[in-house]
Amino acid sequence: MAERARVAVLGASGFAGAELLRRLLQHPAVEVVRVVADDHLGQPIAAAHPHLEGLSSLRFEPFDAARAVDADFVLMGLPPEASFDVVRSAHGKGVRIIDMSGAFRLKDPALFERFYGRPHPLPELLSDFVYGLPELNRSALRDARYVSSPGCFATTITLGLLPLARAGLLAGAVHTVAITGSSGAGKEPTATTHHPSRAGNVRTYKPHTHPHAPEVASTLAAAGARDLQIEFVPVAGPFVRGIFATSFVPLGDGVLSQGVDGALRQAFGACFEGEPFVREPAGRLPEVIAVAGSCYAEVGYVVRPGGVTVFSALDNLIKGGAGQAVQNLNLMLGIPETTTLADPGPYP
């Protein structure tokens, strides 16, 4: 690009904001011109993110929806209500938006009201947003004005099941349990997310009512799944980063009689061939330590009587959040989507 794109980061003081800034401050095609937060106001970004000390002279600004859209791109990790305000201010202007909240992921306003507990205030704009899963919508993302970046659980589960949906092998009830790291709960501690109550503990929350379940079902239906029902139980784990999902998928008698191993190898190989950030590990199944700190996701499966069990893992803050947002940004800029994202995570 002849000139670097001007980018504003909203919700910049949280964990997702830290990952966005870590990638964007070294990005050759963008210039971060504004960092917005509800804390650390007037302070340099190192006040919230000490690992970014000396990398920028930017200081945190208070939220102002009208001022926030004075940029070429706005990347925002805000609550849905604040996202709505930004989109209202941006509508009809040239700014392009990547929203990391759940404000525009569900295209059905009735589903939004059911799972988010309130009517959608901008249903007329839902169709303007492209769902930001590059493995499914890469072509549409390149030309998108507005992008709704997927949820962390939704990305993990969808990537594991996408090969089956595309191959016509996904139908009926799928049962998924996924365990997530504490960073997914955000930076401010609560009674159930504070480290003393999280470390050494495992607990479920929002079983069968989590808003990422309809997000997964809608996305996979668009990819070829039939009559899909996602029964999802999320689990809070004692580690910091990562999600590990296990999905139990039934397979029809026709598939089983045709040879399920060959059908699955073909489905997974065809789906992820050439994908820069999704891999099937050789000689092992997916695991969190292999992807934590990186933008990579791992998928794998084992065949069982009557079906297949699919495993998927990724870093909730990177491929499940900020990294995927940067991947979408790269596509929208027309540059290699791996820009600033290709590094592997630390081990162990």
C-alpha positions in Angstrom: 0.0 0.0 0.0 1.2 3.5 -0.8 0.0 4.8 2.5 -0.6 3.0 5.8 -4.2 2.7 6.8 -5.2 4.6 9.9 -6.6 2.3 12.6 -8.5 3.0 15.8 -8.6 0.4 18.5 -11.6 0.6 20.9 -11.6 -1.4 24.1 -7.8 -1.2 24.0 -6.9 -1.7 27.7 -8.2 -5.3 28.0 -6.7 -8.6 27.1 -8.0 -8.5 23.6 -6.8 -5.0 23.2 -3.3 -6.0 24.3 -3.3 -8.7 21.5 -4.6 -6.2 18.9 -1.9 -3.7 19.8 0.9 -6.3 20.0 0.1 -7.2 16.3 -0.8 -3.7 15.0 2.1 -1.7 16.4 4.5 -3.8 14.3 2.2 -4.0 11.3 3.7 -2.6 8.1 0.5 -1.6 6.5 -1.3 0.2 9.3 -0.8 3.1 11.7 -2.6 3.0 15.0 -3.9 6.5 15.5 -6.2 6.1 18.5 -6.6 3.8 21.5 -9.8 4.0 23.4 -10.6 2.6 26.8 -12.7 3.2 30.0 -9.7 3.1 32.3 -6.1 4.4 32.3 -7.4 7.5 30.6 -4.6 9.9 29.6 -1.9 7.3 30.4 0.4 5.6 27.9 -0.5 2.1 26.7 2.2 0.6 28.9 0.1 1.5 31.9 -2.2 -1.3 31.0 0.2 -3.4 28.9 3.7 -3.3 30.3 5.0 -5.6 27.6 4.4 -2.8 25.1 6.6 -0.3 26.9 8.3 2.1 24.5 6.5 0.9 21.4 4.1 3.8 21.0 3.5 7.3 22.3 -0.3 6.8 22.2 -2.3 7.5 25.3 -5.7 6.0 26.2 -8.7 8.2 25.2 -12.3 8.1 26.6 -15.0 6.5 24.5 -16.7 8.9 22.0 -18.5 7.1 19.2 -18.4 10.1 16.8 -14.6 10.7 17.3 -13.9 7.0 17.2 -14.9 6.6 13.6 -12.3 9.2 12.4 -10.1 6.5 10.9 -9.9 4.2 8.0 -10.5 1.1 10.1 -12.1 0.7 13.6 -11.3 -2.5 15.5 -13.4 -2.8 18.6 -13.6 -5.1 21.5 -16.5 -3.4 23.2 -19.8 -4.5 24.9 -22.6 -4.8 22.3 -24.3 -1.5 23.4 -21.1 0.5 22.7 -20.7 -1.3 19.4 -24.2 -0.2 18.4 -23.2 3.4 19.1 -20.1 3.2 16.9 -22.0 1.6 14.0 -24.6 4.3 14.2 -21.9 6.9 14.0 -20.1 5.1 11.2 -23.1 4.4 9.0 -22.9 6.2 5.7 -19.2 7.1 6.2 -16.2 5.6 4.6 -14.8 3.9 7.8 -14.6 0.1 7.8 -15.4 -1.8 11.0 -14.3 -5.0 12.6 -16.5 -5.7 15.6 -15.4 -8.4 18.1 -18.6 -8.3 20.2 -21.7 -10.4 19.6 -23.7 -7.4 18.4 -23.9 -8.4 14.7 -23.0 -12.1 14.6 -26.5 -13.5 14.6 -28.5 -12.6 11.5 -31.8 -13.5 13.0 -33.0 -10.7 15.4 -35.2 -13.2 17.2 -32.2 -15.3 18.0 -30.3 -12.2 19.2 -33.2 -11.3 21.6 -33.4 -14.9 22.9 -29.7 -15.3 23.7 -28.7 -11.7 24.5 -31.8 -10.9 26.4 -32.9 -7.7 24.6 -34.2 -6.7 21.1 -31.7 -5.9 18.5 -31.6 -2.1 18.1 -30.3 -2.1 14.5 -31.8 -5.2 12.7 -31.8 -3.3 9.4 -27.9 -3.4 9.5 -27.4 -7.1 10.3 -27.1 -8.0 6.6 -24.4 -5.4 6.2 -22.0 -7.4 8.3 -19.9 -10.3 6.9 -19.2 -13.1 9.4 -15.4 -12.9 9.9 -14.4 -16.6 9.7 -11.8 -16.5 6.9 -11.9 -20.3 6.4 -15.5 -19.9 5.3 -16.0 -16.3 4.0 -12.5 -15.3 2.7 -13.8 -13.9 -0.6 -16.6 -11.8 1.0 -14.2 -10.5 3.7 -11.9 -8.9 1.1 -14.7 -6.5 0.0 -16.5 -6.1 3.3 -17.3 -2.8 4.8 -18.4 -4.2 8.1 -17.1 -7.5 9.7 -18.5 -9.3 12.7 -15.6 -11.3 14.1 -16.6 -14.7 15.5 -16.7 -15.6 19.2 -13.9 -17.7 20.7 -16.0 -20.8 21.4 -17.7 -20.4 18.1 -14.5 -20.3 16.2 -13.1 -23.4 18.0 -16.2 -25.5 17.5 -17.0 -24.4 14.0 -13.5 -25.1 12.7 -13.7 -28.6 14.1 -17.1 -29.3 12.4 -16.7 -27.3 9.2 -15.2 -30.2 7.2 -18.2 -32.3 8.0 -20.7 -29.6 7.1 -19.0 -28.9 3.8 -18.9 -32.7 3.0 -22.6 -33.1 3.8 -21.8 -35.3 6.8 -23.2 -33.0 9.5 -26.8 -33.4 10.5 -28.9 -33.8 13.7 -27.9 -33.3 17.3 -24.2 -32.5 18.0 -23.1 -32.4 21.6 -20.1 -30.3 22.5 -18.2 -29.6 25.7 -15.5 -26.9 25.5 -13.2 -25.7 28.3 -11.7 -22.2 28.2 -8.9 -20.3 29.9 -9.5 -17.5 32.4 -8.4 -14.7 30.0 -11.7 -15.2 28.1 -13.5 -13.7 31.1 -11.8 -10.4 30.7 -9.4 -8.3 32.7 -11.6 -7.3 35.6 -11.8 -10.1 38.2 -15.2 -11.3 39.5 -16.2 -13.8 42.2 -16.0 -16.7 39.7 -13.1 -15.5 37.5 -10.7 -14.1 40.1 -7.5 -16.3 40.1 -7.9 -17.7 43.6 -11.4 -19.1 42.7 -10.3 -20.2 39.2 -7.0 -21.9 39.8 -7.4 -25.5 40.6 -11.2 -25.4 39.8 -13.4 -26.5 37.0 -17.0 -25.2 36.6 -19.6 -24.9 34.0 -21.6 -21.8 33.1 -24.5 -21.1 30.8 -25.0 -24.7 29.9 -27.2 -25.0 26.8 -27.8 -21.2 26.9 -24.5 -19.8 25.7 -24.9 -17.3 22.8 -22.1 -19.0 20.8 -24.3 -22.1 20.2 -26.7 -20.4 17.8 -23.7 -18.7 16.2 -22.1 -22.1 15.5 -25.4 -23.6 14.2 -26.1 -20.7 11.9 -22.6 -20.7 10.5 -22.5 -24.5 9.9 -26.0 -24.4 8.3 -24.7 -21.9 5.8 -21.8 -24.3 5.1 -24.0 -27.3 4.4 -25.2 -28.8 7.7 -28.8 -30.1 7.7 -31.2 -29.9 10.6 -28.4 -29.1 13.0 -28.8 -28.8 16.7 -25.9 -27.7 18.8 -26.1 -28.8 22.5 -23.2 -26.8 24.0 -21.8 -26.9 27.6 -19.0 -24.4 28.2 -16.5 -25.0 31.0 -14.2 -22.6 32.8 -10.8 -24.1 33.3 -7.9 -23.3 35.6 -5.4 -22.2 32.8 -5.0 -18.8 31.3 -5.1 -19.1 27.5 -6.7 -21.5 25.1 -9.9 -23.4 24.3 -10.3 -27.1 23.9 -13.5 -28.4 22.4 -14.8 -32.0 22.1 -17.8 -32.5 19.8 -19.7 -35.8 19.5 -21.1 -36.1 16.0 -23.5 -38.9 14.8 -22.9 -40.3 11.3 -25.6 -41.9 9.2 -25.6 -45.5 8.2 -24.9 -44.6 4.6 -21.6 -42.9 5.6 -20.6 -45.8 7.9 -21.3 -48.4 5.2 -19.2 -46.4 2.6 -16.1 -46.4 4.9 -16.0 -43.5 7.4 -12.2 -43.3 7.6 -11.8 -42.4 3.9 -14.7 -40.0 4.0 -13.3 -38.2 6.9 -9.8 -38.0 5.6 -11.2 -36.5 2.4 -13.5 -34.1 4.2 -10.8 -32.7 6.5 -8.1 -32.6 3.8 -10.3 -30.8 1.3 -11.5 -28.3 3.9 -8.2 -27.1 5.2 -5.8 -27.6 2.3 -3.8 -24.4 2.0 -5.3 -22.8 5.1 -2.5 -20.8 6.8 -3.8 -21.1 10.4 -5.6 -24.5 10.7 -3.7 -27.7 10.9 -4.2 -31.4 11.7 -1.3 -32.4 13.9 0.6 -35.6 12.8 0.7 -38.4 15.3 -1.3 -36.8 18.0 -4.6 -35.1 18.7 -5.1 -31.3 19.2 -3.9 -29.7 22.4 -3.9 -26.3 24.0 -0.2 -26.0 24.6 0.5 -26.4 20.9 -1.5 -23.3 20.0 -1.5 -21.0 23.0 0.1 -17.7 22.2 -0.4 -18.2 18.4 -3.0 -17.7 15.7 -3.0 -21.4 14.9 -5.9 -23.8 15.4 -5.6 -27.5 15.6 -8.3 -30.0 14.6 -8.5 -33.8 14.8 -10.9 -36.7 15.2 -11.4 -40.3 16.3 -14.0 -42.6 14.8 -16.3 -44.4 17.3 -19.3 -46.7 16.9 -22.1 -44.7 15.2 -20.2 -41.5 14.7 -17.0 -39.4 15.1 -15.6 -37.4 18.0 -14.0 -34.1 16.9 -11.4 -32.2 18.8 -10.3 -28.6 18.2 -8.1 -26.2 20.1 -6.9 -22.6 19.7 -5.9 -19.5 21.7 -9.0 -17.7 22.7 -7.4 -14.3 22.6 -5.7 -14.7 19.2 -7.3 -17.1 16.6 -10.4 -16.9 18.8 -10.3 -13.1 19.1 -7.8 -10.4 18.3 -5.7 -12.4 15.9 -8.6 -13.4 13.8 -9.7 -9.7 13.7 -6.2 -8.8 12.4 -6.5 -11.7 9.9 -9.7 -10.1 8.7 -8.1 -6.7 8.6 -5.3 -8.1 6.4 -7.9 -9.6 4.0 -9.7 -6.2 3.8 -6.4 -4.5 3.1 -5.6 -6.9 0.3 -2.3 -8.0 1.8 -1.2 -11.5 2.9 -3.5 -12.5 5.7 -0.6 -13.9 7.8 0.9 -10.5 8.2 2.1 -10.1 11.8 0.4 -13.4 12.7 2.6 -16.3 11.5 4.8 -16.7 14.6 4.3 -19.9 16.6 3.4 -19.6 20.3 5.9 -20.3 23.1 6.4 -23.8 24.4 5.8 -24.9 27.0 
